[in-house]
Amino acid sequence: MSDIPTEVVETDVLILGGGMAGCGAAVEAAYWAKALGMKVTLVEKAAIDRSGPVAMGLSAINTYMGLDGKVTQNQSTPARYAEYVTNDQMGLARQDLVFDVGRHVDSSVKLFEKWGLPIWKDEAGNFKKSGEWQVMISGESYKIIVAEAAKNALGSLGDKGQLIERVYITHLLKDEKEPDRVCGAVGFSVREDKFYVFKGKVVICILGGAVHVFRPRSQGEGFGRSWMPPWLGGSTYALTLQAGGELTQMDVTFVPPRFKDSYGPVGTFFLLFKTPATNAYDGPYVGAYDSETSKWAPYAKAKPCPTPVRNYEMILCTKEGKTPFLMHTNRVVERYQKEITDAKELKKKIKEYESEAWEDFLDMTIAGATNWAAHNIDPLEKPMELQLSDSVFIGSHASSTGAWVCGAEDLMPAEYKDAFPVKYNLMTTVKGLFTSGCGVGACAHKFSSGSHAQGRICAKSAVRFANDNKDYTPTVSDATINKLKEIVFRPLALYKEKCAFTTSADVNPNYISPNGFLFRLQKIMGEYAGGWETLYGTNDKMLETAIWKLSFCGEDAEKIAAKNLHELMRAWEAIHRYWVGEACVRTRLARKESRWPGYYYKFDYLKLDEGQKHFVNLKYEADKKEWKVIERPMVPIV
């Protein structure tokens, strides 16, 4: 593959990933870099207009304090928000990071409105809330609006602002004079034969979370359907690990309760429409298993009920054979008929409900609407089926996977400071490597607005680091670049060399296809590490078996072959997922309790143990090819 051209891009601030956090980082980095004469480069594997979990749109902003620049007794506060997140995560959260998001997030929401996002208002002109932290939006173009602002910000830098799309990042670069410092990245174009080398004073790695490490519910013709972007490959986590960074809470995968098959979110129906949900026999499952869930006190009794406990109620109901679960969208109309006696007002209310329900799906999960049509269902007349979905890795929703990062100077507990070589907000344990959004661990419930705000916090901190190191020049040899180029394109070279060995190119003893490798990984994770195949249950013996079987995946990763650039992208997605899977398994093996029973539970430790109330962190020591487990304390600040 020596004939593939190499393009070298030198910059000051390198942003990897163009999701909500990446767009927030671009806006903020451009603002601070302009006065300093710095160059900012954003690299995205897709197109930032429709990349990340907000790609299809969204019907609500899920994190908004409503502070309006002040704190009053009747308004949500960052401290209350930190308390809420901690309870939802069953007592384990980096409260300093959560609080920092809470005190900044409203500014991002106000920017969204300024940029043109329609935010629903009540009669008094205030944002229309559908829960303590949620405001409703007409968000089909949410990501386009936010991406446009990012592009405009980069454009304001002239030739010092750069957006490069359709480039998949495979590796981070380490400085050869400072081995513990990240100074860039390499990747390839998914549209043309080109190898990219990016060099920078600072790297912000925000390439998203991960799906399809566990086997998705949708198989066959539906394979690829998932909640979150279907092909998020966990690059943030894999690259941080490979660079020597410390990950935390990689066992706490989120299991989304969703409308079956379409993966449509249920929050609007629960929170805004107060829609009742039952088991298959019209009985309750919410609150129906107090004798079991009370074992997870005191968090099980928190208000609102933590997501892992609500999920566990669904698991217990499933074990009783009382599925499918039903969301009675039709009963909202029945409730209106009982509550509203005026015929004209009733008709208006039903029409409003119908309109908002369709808005919810057409804004963010069009598959929900097509699923109604495919089954000849009118949701005003017939209930919809719910299901616990496949496990996903996401640090911005109701789970905590991600990197162990430095917190704000005025918030981070002293007990955490020794982990960081230099102390800049949202820098990982690797010098020069920052992250935000789904890349930040132990900091759940950021959602879209919080990820954008945290991207801005991260970028401001990263620009300061770059400015403090303005005389620094990355040192990476041509030999290193050439070696990485050979590794990146090895799947193409292997296919070209060996594909004629068999009559069917997809079946060959000399290599494995990206899909074949992915299926092996998903089978191991699902059957041994606590996937839906075992109803999210596992134990130490199953996890030890998973590690043994994953070792073969580690060997086979060097034998993945790719027919073209699209398959090359799939190959590297699969390799990054393998790293995420192993990190998950090793973290679950290290934790000797079941703190999040609705996400995963251990048959041999089926209880919450406050003696185990600590963060389980993990790092990979490349020179020794060894994994290291590190326990970090939970230090509350509120």
C-alpha positions as CSV (number, residue, x, y, z in Angstrom):
1,M,0.0,0.0,0.0
2,S,3.0,2.3,-0.4
3,D,1.4,3.9,-3.4
4,I,-1.4,5.4,-1.2
5,P,-0.5,9.1,-0.7
6,T,0.1,10.5,2.8
7,E,-1.2,13.9,3.8
8,V,0.3,15.6,6.9
9,V,-1.8,18.1,8.7
10,E,-0.1,20.3,11.4
11,T,-2.3,22.1,13.8
12,D,-2.3,23.5,17.3
13,V,-5.6,22.1,18.6
14,L,-6.7,18.8,17.1
15,I,-10.4,17.8,17.7
16,L,-11.3,14.2,16.9
17,G,-15.0,13.7,16.5
18,G,-17.9,16.0,15.4
19,G,-20.8,14.9,17.6
20,M,-22.4,17.3,20.1
21,A,-19.2,17.5,22.2
22,G,-17.0,17.9,19.1
23,C,-19.2,20.8,17.9
24,G,-19.1,22.4,21.3
25,A,-15.4,22.0,21.4
26,A,-15.0,23.6,17.9
27,V,-17.1,26.7,18.9
28,E,-15.1,27.3,22.1
29,A,-11.7,26.4,20.7
30,A,-12.2,28.8,17.8
31,Y,-13.2,31.6,20.2
32,W,-10.0,31.3,22.4
33,A,-7.6,30.3,19.6
34,K,-8.5,33.4,17.4
35,A,-6.8,35.9,19.7
36,L,-3.8,33.6,20.1
37,G,-3.3,33.0,16.4
38,M,-3.7,29.2,16.9
39,K,-4.9,26.7,14.3
40,V,-7.9,24.5,15.1
41,T,-8.6,21.3,13.1
42,L,-11.7,19.1,13.5
43,V,-11.7,15.6,12.0
44,E,-14.9,13.5,11.7
45,K,-15.4,10.0,10.2
46,A,-18.8,10.9,8.8
47,A,-20.3,14.4,8.2
48,I,-20.9,16.6,11.3
49,D,-24.3,17.7,10.0
50,R,-25.6,14.2,10.9
51,S,-23.1,12.5,13.1
52,G,-23.4,11.3,16.7
53,P,-26.4,10.3,18.8
54,V,-28.3,13.4,17.8
55,A,-27.9,12.5,14.1
56,M,-31.6,11.8,13.4
57,G,-32.8,14.6,15.6
58,L,-34.2,14.8,19.1
59,S,-37.5,15.8,20.7
60,A,-36.2,17.1,24.0
61,I,-33.1,18.6,25.6
62,N,-32.6,16.4,28.6
63,T,-30.2,18.6,30.7
64,Y,-31.2,22.1,31.5
65,M,-31.1,23.7,35.0
66,G,-33.3,26.8,34.3
67,L,-31.0,29.0,36.3
68,D,-31.3,32.2,34.1
69,G,-28.0,33.3,35.5
70,K,-29.0,32.9,39.2
71,V,-29.9,30.3,41.8
72,T,-33.2,30.6,43.6
73,Q,-35.0,28.2,45.9
74,N,-37.6,27.3,43.2
75,Q,-35.0,26.5,40.5
76,S,-32.9,23.4,39.8
77,T,-29.3,23.8,40.9
78,P,-26.1,22.1,40.0
79,A,-25.9,20.7,43.5
80,R,-29.4,19.1,43.1
81,Y,-28.3,17.9,39.7
82,A,-25.2,16.2,41.1
83,E,-27.3,14.6,43.8
84,Y,-29.8,13.3,41.2
85,V,-27.0,11.9,39.0
86,T,-25.4,10.2,41.9
87,N,-28.6,8.5,43.0
88,D,-29.4,7.4,39.5
89,Q,-25.9,5.8,39.3
90,M,-26.5,4.0,42.6
91,G,-24.2,6.2,44.6
92,L,-21.2,6.3,42.3
93,A,-20.4,9.5,40.4
94,R,-17.7,12.0,40.0
95,Q,-19.7,14.8,41.5
96,D,-17.1,17.4,40.7
97,L,-17.5,16.7,37.0
98,V,-21.3,16.5,37.1
99,F,-21.5,19.8,39.1
100,D,-19.2,21.5,36.5
101,V,-21.6,20.5,33.7
102,G,-24.6,21.7,35.7
103,R,-23.2,25.1,36.3
104,H,-22.4,25.6,32.6
105,V,-25.0,23.7,30.6
106,D,-27.7,26.4,30.4
107,S,-25.4,28.6,28.4
108,S,-25.2,25.9,25.6
109,V,-29.0,25.6,25.6
110,K,-29.3,29.4,25.2
111,L,-26.9,29.2,22.3
112,F,-29.0,26.6,20.6
113,E,-32.0,28.9,20.7
114,K,-29.9,31.8,19.5
115,W,-28.7,29.6,16.5
116,G,-32.3,28.8,15.6
117,L,-33.4,25.7,17.5
118,P,-37.2,25.8,18.1
119,I,-37.6,25.3,21.9
120,W,-41.2,24.9,23.1
121,K,-42.6,27.6,25.3
122,D,-45.4,27.7,27.7
123,E,-48.0,30.5,27.9
124,A,-45.8,32.6,30.1
125,G,-43.0,32.3,27.5
126,N,-40.8,30.0,29.5
127,F,-39.2,26.8,28.2
128,K,-41.8,24.0,28.3
129,K,-40.5,21.3,30.6
130,S,-41.4,17.6,30.5
131,G,-39.5,16.7,33.7
132,E,-37.1,18.2,36.2
133,W,-34.3,18.7,33.7
134,Q,-36.0,18.3,30.3
135,V,-37.3,20.9,27.9
136,M,-39.2,20.1,24.7
137,I,-37.9,21.0,21.3
138,S,-38.7,20.6,17.6
139,G,-35.4,19.0,17.0
140,E,-35.4,17.2,13.6
141,S,-32.6,19.7,12.6
142,Y,-31.0,19.9,16.0
143,K,-27.6,18.5,14.9
144,I,-27.6,20.5,11.7
145,I,-28.1,23.7,13.6
146,V,-25.3,22.9,16.1
147,A,-23.0,21.7,13.3
148,E,-23.6,24.9,11.4
149,A,-22.4,27.0,14.4
150,A,-19.3,24.8,14.6
151,K,-18.5,25.3,10.9
152,N,-19.0,29.0,11.2
153,A,-16.7,29.2,14.2
154,L,-14.0,27.3,12.4
155,G,-14.6,29.5,9.3
156,S,-14.0,32.6,11.4
157,L,-10.4,31.5,11.8
158,G,-9.7,31.8,8.1
159,D,-6.9,29.5,7.1
160,K,-6.4,28.6,10.7
161,G,-9.7,26.8,11.0
162,Q,-10.1,23.4,9.3
163,L,-12.9,20.8,9.0
164,I,-11.9,17.4,7.5
165,E,-14.8,14.9,7.2
166,R,-14.9,11.3,6.1
167,V,-11.6,10.3,7.8
168,Y,-11.5,7.4,10.2
169,I,-9.0,7.7,13.1
170,T,-7.2,4.5,13.9
171,H,-4.4,5.4,16.3
172,L,-3.1,8.3,18.4
173,L,0.5,9.4,18.1
174,K,2.9,9.5,21.0
175,D,5.7,11.9,21.2
176,E,9.1,10.1,20.7
177,K,10.9,12.5,23.1
178,E,8.1,12.4,25.7
179,P,6.6,8.9,25.5
180,D,3.8,9.7,27.9
181,R,2.5,12.6,25.8
182,V,0.0,12.4,22.9
183,C,0.8,14.7,20.0
184,G,-1.6,13.7,17.2
185,A,-3.3,10.9,15.4
186,V,-3.4,8.9,12.1
187,G,-6.3,7.7,10.0
188,F,-7.5,7.1,6.5
189,S,-10.1,8.6,4.2
190,V,-13.2,6.5,3.7
191,R,-13.9,8.0,0.3
192,E,-10.5,8.0,-1.4
193,D,-7.1,6.3,-1.2
194,K,-5.4,8.7,1.3
195,F,-3.5,8.3,4.6
196,Y,-3.7,11.1,7.1
197,V,-1.2,12.2,9.7
198,F,-2.3,14.8,12.2
199,K,0.2,16.5,14.5
200,G,-0.9,18.9,17.2
201,K,0.1,20.6,20.5
202,V,-3.0,19.1,22.1
203,V,-5.6,16.4,21.1
204,I,-9.2,16.3,22.1
205,C,-10.5,12.8,21.5
206,I,-14.3,12.7,21.5
207,L,-15.1,10.0,19.0
208,G,-18.2,8.9,20.9
209,G,-19.3,5.8,22.8
210,A,-19.9,2.3,21.5
211,V,-22.7,0.0,20.3
212,H,-22.5,-3.5,18.9
213,V,-19.9,-4.6,21.3
214,F,-22.8,-6.7,22.7
215,R,-25.0,-8.4,20.1
216,P,-27.9,-6.1,19.1
217,R,-31.5,-7.3,19.4
218,S,-32.0,-6.7,15.7
219,Q,-30.6,-9.5,13.6
220,G,-30.7,-10.6,9.9
221,E,-32.2,-7.9,7.7
222,G,-32.4,-5.6,10.8
223,F,-28.7,-6.0,11.8
224,G,-27.3,-2.6,12.4
225,R,-30.4,-1.2,14.0
226,S,-29.5,0.0,17.4
227,W,-30.0,2.8,19.9
228,M,-27.4,5.5,19.4
229,P,-25.7,5.7,16.1
230,P,-25.5,2.1,14.9
231,W,-21.8,2.2,14.1
232,L,-20.2,4.0,17.0
233,G,-17.2,1.8,17.5
234,G,-15.8,2.9,20.9
235,S,-12.7,4.6,19.4
236,T,-12.5,7.1,22.2
237,Y,-12.1,4.3,24.8
238,A,-9.9,2.1,22.7
239,L,-7.5,4.9,21.7
240,T,-7.3,6.2,25.3
241,L,-6.4,2.7,26.5
242,Q,-3.8,2.2,23.8
243,A,-2.2,5.5,24.7
244,G,-1.9,4.4,28.3
245,G,-4.9,6.3,29.6
246,E,-7.0,5.2,32.5
247,L,-10.7,4.2,31.9
248,T,-13.4,4.1,34.6
249,Q,-16.7,2.4,35.1
250,M,-16.4,0.3,31.9
251,D,-18.7,-2.3,33.4
252,V,-21.6,0.2,33.7
253,T,-23.1,-0.2,30.2
254,F,-26.6,1.3,29.6
255,V,-29.5,-1.0,28.8
256,P,-32.1,1.3,27.2
257,P,-35.8,0.4,27.7
258,R,-37.2,1.2,24.3
259,F,-40.1,0.7,22.0
260,K,-39.4,-2.8,20.6
261,D,-37.5,-3.1,17.2
262,S,-37.6,0.7,16.5
263,Y,-35.5,1.5,19.6
264,G,-37.6,4.7,20.0
265,P,-37.0,6.5,23.3
266,V,-39.9,6.3,25.8
267,G,-39.1,9.4,27.9
268,T,-41.6,11.7,26.3
269,F,-44.5,9.3,26.7
270,F,-43.6,8.6,30.4
271,L,-42.7,12.2,31.3
272,L,-44.8,14.5,29.1
273,F,-47.9,12.3,28.4
274,K,-47.9,10.3,31.7
275,T,-48.5,7.2,29.6
276,P,-49.2,4.0,31.7
277,A,-47.1,0.9,31.1
278,T,-48.0,-2.7,32.1
279,N,-46.9,-6.2,31.8
280,A,-48.7,-8.5,29.3
281,Y,-51.4,-9.3,31.8
282,D,-52.3,-5.6,32.4
283,G,-50.6,-5.7,35.7
284,P,-47.9,-3.3,37.0
285,Y,-44.2,-4.0,36.8
286,V,-43.1,-0.6,38.0
287,G,-43.1,-0.8,41.8
288,A,-44.3,-4.4,41.8
289,Y,-41.1,-6.0,43.2
290,D,-40.3,-4.0,46.3
291,S,-39.1,-7.0,48.2
292,E,-36.4,-7.5,45.6
293,T,-35.5,-4.0,44.7
294,S,-35.3,-2.9,48.4
295,K,-32.1,-4.9,48.6
296,W,-30.6,-2.1,46.6
297,A,-31.4,0.5,49.3
298,P,-30.9,3.3,49.9
299,Y,-30.7,4.2,46.2
300,A,-33.7,2.1,45.2
301,K,-35.9,4.5,47.2
302,A,-34.5,7.6,45.7
303,K,-36.8,10.0,43.8
304,P,-36.9,9.5,40.9
305,C,-36.3,5.8,41.0
306,P,-32.8,5.1,39.5
307,T,-32.8,3.8,36.0
308,P,-30.9,0.5,36.9
309,V,-33.7,-0.3,39.4
310,R,-36.5,0.4,36.9
311,N,-34.7,-1.8,34.5
312,Y,-34.3,-4.5,37.1
313,E,-38.1,-4.5,37.6
314,M,-38.5,-5.4,33.9
315,I,-35.9,-8.2,34.3
316,L,-37.8,-9.6,37.3
317,C,-41.1,-9.4,35.4
318,T,-39.5,-11.1,32.4
319,K,-38.3,-14.0,34.7
320,E,-41.9,-14.5,35.8
321,G,-42.9,-14.9,32.1
322,K,-45.1,-11.8,32.1
323,T,-44.0,-10.2,28.9
324,P,-44.4,-8.5,26.5
325,F,-44.4,-5.1,28.2
326,L,-47.0,-2.7,26.8
327,M,-47.0,1.1,26.7
328,H,-50.7,2.1,26.6
329,T,-50.6,5.1,24.3
330,N,-54.3,4.6,23.8
331,R,-55.1,5.1,27.5
332,V,-53.8,8.7,27.3
333,V,-56.9,9.4,25.2
334,E,-59.1,7.5,27.6
335,R,-57.8,9.6,30.4
336,Y,-58.5,12.8,28.5
337,Q,-62.0,11.6,27.9
338,K,-62.6,11.2,31.6
339,E,-61.0,14.5,32.6
340,I,-62.3,16.8,29.9
341,T,-66.1,17.2,29.6
342,D,-66.2,19.9,27.0
343,A,-66.3,18.2,23.5
344,K,-64.5,21.0,21.8
345,E,-61.7,21.1,24.4
346,L,-61.4,17.3,24.3
347,K,-61.0,17.3,20.5
348,K,-58.3,19.9,20.8
349,K,-56.4,18.0,23.5
350,I,-56.5,14.7,21.6
351,K,-55.3,16.5,18.4
352,E,-52.5,18.1,20.4
353,Y,-51.5,14.7,21.9
354,E,-51.5,13.1,18.4
355,S,-49.4,15.9,17.0
356,E,-46.8,15.8,19.8
357,A,-46.6,12.0,19.7
358,W,-45.8,12.1,16.0
359,E,-43.5,15.0,16.5
360,D,-41.6,12.9,19.1
361,F,-40.9,10.1,16.6
362,L,-40.4,12.1,13.5
363,D,-38.0,14.3,15.3
364,M,-35.7,11.5,16.5
365,T,-36.7,8.0,15.7
366,I,-38.5,7.7,12.3
367,A,-38.3,3.9,12.6
368,G,-40.9,4.2,15.4
369,A,-43.4,5.7,13.0
370,T,-42.6,3.2,10.2
371,N,-43.0,0.4,12.8
372,W,-46.5,1.6,13.5
373,A,-47.3,1.6,9.8
374,A,-45.7,-1.8,9.3
375,H,-48.0,-3.3,12.0
376,N,-51.1,-1.4,11.0
377,I,-51.1,0.2,14.5
378,D,-52.8,3.5,15.4
379,P,-51.1,4.3,18.7
380,L,-54.3,6.2,19.7
381,E,-56.1,2.9,19.6
382,K,-53.6,0.2,20.4
383,P,-50.6,-0.1,22.9
384,M,-47.0,-0.4,21.8
385,E,-44.5,-3.0,22.9
386,L,-41.5,-2.2,25.1
387,Q,-38.3,-4.1,25.5
388,L,-35.0,-3.9,27.3
389,S,-32.4,-3.4,24.5
390,D,-28.8,-4.4,24.0
391,S,-26.1,-3.0,26.2
392,V,-24.4,0.1,25.0
393,F,-21.3,2.1,26.2
394,I,-22.1,5.7,26.7
395,G,-20.8,8.2,29.1
396,S,-23.4,10.9,28.5
397,H,-26.7,9.1,29.1
398,A,-27.8,7.0,32.1
399,S,-24.4,5.2,32.4
400,S,-20.8,6.1,33.2
401,T,-18.3,4.5,30.9
402,G,-15.3,6.6,29.9
403,A,-11.9,8.0,30.8
404,W,-10.7,9.1,34.2
405,V,-10.2,12.8,33.8
406,C,-9.0,15.8,35.7
407,G,-11.7,18.0,37.2
408,A,-12.0,21.8,37.6
409,E,-9.5,23.3,40.0
410,D,-12.1,24.6,42.4
411,L,-14.1,21.3,42.5
412,M,-11.9,18.2,42.1
413,P,-11.2,16.4,45.4
414,A,-7.5,16.2,46.5
415,E,-7.7,12.4,46.5
416,Y,-7.9,12.4,42.6
417,K,-5.0,14.8,41.9
418,D,-2.2,12.3,41.9
419,A,-3.5,10.5,38.8
420,F,-2.7,13.4,36.5
421,P,0.8,14.4,35.2
422,V,-0.4,18.0,34.7
423,K,-3.7,19.4,35.9
424,Y,-6.0,20.8,33.3
425,N,-9.8,20.4,33.4
426,L,-10.9,17.3,31.4
427,M,-7.4,16.1,30.5
428,T,-7.0,12.3,30.8
429,T,-4.2,10.6,32.7
430,V,-2.1,11.0,29.5
431,K,-0.4,14.4,29.0
432,G,-1.9,16.3,26.1
433,L,-5.0,14.1,25.7
434,F,-8.3,15.6,26.6
435,T,-11.9,14.3,26.2
436,S,-15.5,15.2,26.9
437,G,-19.0,13.9,26.2
438,C,-19.2,10.2,26.1
439,G,-15.4,10.1,26.6
440,V,-15.7,11.2,30.2
441,G,-16.4,8.5,32.7
442,A,-18.4,8.6,36.0
443,C,-20.3,11.6,34.7
444,A,-23.7,10.5,33.6
445,H,-26.8,12.4,32.4
446,K,-25.0,15.0,30.3
447,F,-27.1,14.1,27.3
448,S,-26.8,16.4,24.2
449,S,-26.7,19.8,25.9
450,G,-24.3,18.7,28.6
451,S,-22.0,17.0,26.1
452,H,-21.9,20.3,24.1
453,A,-21.2,22.3,27.2
454,Q,-18.6,19.9,28.4
455,G,-17.0,20.0,24.9
456,R,-16.8,23.8,25.4
457,I,-15.2,23.4,28.9
458,C,-12.8,20.9,27.5
459,A,-11.8,23.1,24.5
460,K,-11.1,26.1,26.7
461,S,-8.9,24.0,28.9
462,A,-7.1,22.4,25.9
463,V,-6.4,25.8,24.3
464,R,-4.9,27.0,27.6
465,F,-2.7,23.9,27.7
466,A,-1.6,24.5,24.0
467,N,-0.8,28.1,24.8
468,D,1.1,27.1,27.9
469,N,3.1,24.8,25.6
470,K,3.3,27.1,22.6
471,D,7.0,26.4,21.9
472,Y,6.3,22.6,21.8
473,T,6.8,20.8,18.5
474,P,5.6,17.1,18.1
475,T,8.4,14.6,17.5
476,V,7.3,11.6,15.4
477,S,9.7,9.8,13.1
478,D,9.0,8.8,9.5
479,A,9.7,5.2,10.5
480,T,6.8,5.4,13.0
481,I,4.5,6.9,10.5
482,N,5.4,4.3,7.8
483,K,4.9,1.5,10.3
484,L,1.4,2.8,11.3
485,K,0.5,3.2,7.7
486,E,1.3,-0.4,7.0
487,I,-0.8,-1.5,10.0
488,V,-3.7,0.7,9.0
489,F,-3.9,-0.7,5.5
490,R,-2.9,-4.3,6.4
491,P,-6.5,-5.6,6.0
492,L,-6.6,-4.3,2.4
493,A,-3.2,-5.8,1.6
494,L,-4.1,-9.2,3.2
495,Y,-7.3,-9.4,1.2
496,K,-5.6,-8.6,-2.0
497,E,-2.9,-11.2,-1.4
498,K,-5.1,-14.1,-0.2
499,C,-8.6,-13.6,-1.7
500,A,-8.0,-15.9,-4.7
501,F,-7.1,-18.8,-2.4
502,T,-10.8,-19.9,-2.2
503,T,-13.7,-19.7,-4.7
504,S,-15.7,-17.6,-2.2
505,A,-13.7,-14.6,-1.1
506,D,-15.7,-14.4,2.2
507,V,-14.7,-17.8,3.3
508,N,-10.9,-18.1,3.6
509,P,-8.5,-19.8,6.0
510,N,-6.0,-17.0,5.7
511,Y,-8.2,-14.2,7.0
512,I,-11.5,-13.2,8.7
513,S,-14.0,-10.7,7.5
514,P,-14.8,-7.6,9.6
515,N,-18.4,-8.9,10.1
516,G,-17.1,-12.4,11.0
517,F,-14.8,-10.9,13.7
518,L,-17.6,-8.7,15.0
519,F,-20.0,-11.7,15.3
520,R,-17.4,-13.6,17.3
521,L,-16.9,-10.7,19.7
522,Q,-20.7,-10.2,20.1
523,K,-21.2,-13.9,20.8
524,I,-18.6,-13.9,23.6
525,M,-19.9,-10.7,25.1
526,G,-23.5,-11.8,25.0
527,E,-23.1,-15.3,26.3
528,Y,-20.5,-14.7,29.0
529,A,-20.3,-11.0,29.9
530,G,-23.9,-10.2,30.7
531,G,-25.8,-9.5,27.5
532,W,-29.5,-9.9,26.8
533,E,-28.9,-13.6,25.9
534,T,-28.4,-14.3,29.6
535,L,-30.9,-11.6,30.7
536,Y,-27.9,-9.4,31.6
537,G,-26.5,-11.9,34.1
538,T,-22.9,-13.1,34.5
539,N,-20.5,-14.5,37.1
540,D,-16.7,-14.6,37.6
541,K,-16.4,-18.0,35.9
542,M,-18.3,-16.8,32.8
543,L,-16.1,-13.6,32.8
544,E,-12.9,-15.6,33.1
545,T,-14.1,-17.7,30.1
546,A,-14.8,-14.5,28.2
547,I,-11.3,-13.3,28.8
548,W,-9.9,-16.6,27.5
549,K,-12.0,-16.5,24.4
550,L,-11.3,-12.8,23.8
551,S,-7.6,-13.6,23.7
552,F,-8.3,-15.4,20.4
553,C,-10.0,-12.3,19.1
554,G,-6.9,-10.4,20.0
555,E,-4.8,-12.7,17.9
556,D,-7.3,-12.7,15.1
557,A,-7.4,-8.9,14.9
558,E,-4.2,-9.1,12.9
559,K,-6.0,-11.4,10.4
560,I,-8.9,-9.2,9.5
561,A,-9.2,-8.6,5.7
562,A,-11.0,-5.8,3.9
563,K,-12.2,-5.7,0.3
564,N,-12.5,-1.9,0.0
565,L,-12.4,1.3,2.1
566,H,-15.8,0.7,3.5
567,E,-14.8,-2.7,4.9
568,L,-11.5,-1.2,6.1
569,M,-13.6,1.2,8.2
570,R,-15.7,-1.7,9.5
571,A,-12.4,-3.6,10.3
572,W,-11.1,-0.8,12.5
573,E,-14.5,-0.4,14.1
574,A,-14.4,-4.0,15.0
575,I,-10.9,-3.8,16.4
576,H,-11.8,-0.8,18.6
577,R,-14.9,-2.7,19.8
578,Y,-12.7,-5.6,20.8
579,W,-10.7,-3.3,23.1
580,V,-13.9,-1.9,24.6
581,G,-15.2,-5.5,25.2
582,E,-12.1,-6.6,27.0
583,A,-12.1,-3.5,29.2
584,C,-15.7,-4.2,30.1
585,V,-15.1,-7.9,30.9
586,R,-12.1,-7.1,33.1
587,T,-13.9,-4.4,35.0
588,R,-16.9,-6.6,35.6
589,L,-14.6,-9.3,36.9
590,A,-12.9,-6.9,39.3
591,R,-16.1,-5.7,40.8
592,K,-17.5,-8.0,43.4
593,E,-21.1,-6.8,43.7
594,S,-24.1,-6.0,41.5
595,R,-24.5,-2.3,42.0
596,W,-26.5,-1.7,38.8
597,P,-28.8,-4.8,38.6
598,G,-30.8,-3.5,35.6
599,Y,-27.6,-3.0,33.5
600,Y,-25.8,-6.2,34.5
601,Y,-25.7,-8.4,37.6
602,K,-23.5,-11.1,38.9
603,F,-25.1,-14.4,40.0
604,D,-22.2,-14.9,42.5
605,Y,-22.5,-11.4,44.0
606,L,-26.2,-10.6,43.6
607,K,-26.2,-7.6,46.0
608,L,-25.2,-4.0,46.5
609,D,-22.2,-3.9,48.8
610,E,-21.3,-0.4,50.2
611,G,-17.9,-1.8,51.0
612,Q,-17.4,-2.0,47.3
613,K,-18.4,1.7,46.8
614,H,-15.4,2.7,44.7
615,F,-14.6,3.3,41.0
616,V,-13.0,0.4,39.3
617,N,-10.5,1.8,36.8
618,L,-8.4,0.0,34.2
619,K,-5.4,0.8,32.1
620,Y,-3.3,-1.2,29.6
621,E,0.5,-1.2,29.8
622,A,1.5,-1.7,26.2
623,D,5.2,-2.3,26.9
624,K,4.3,-5.3,29.2
625,K,1.1,-6.2,27.3
626,E,-0.6,-6.3,30.7
627,W,-3.9,-4.9,32.1
628,K,-3.9,-3.2,35.5
629,V,-7.0,-2.6,37.7
630,I,-7.0,0.5,39.9
631,E,-9.5,1.3,42.6
632,R,-10.4,5.0,43.1
633,P,-12.5,6.3,46.0
634,M,-15.9,7.9,45.7
635,V,-15.4,11.4,47.2
636,P,-18.7,13.4,47.5
637,I,-18.7,17.2,47.2
638,V,-22.4,17.8,47.7
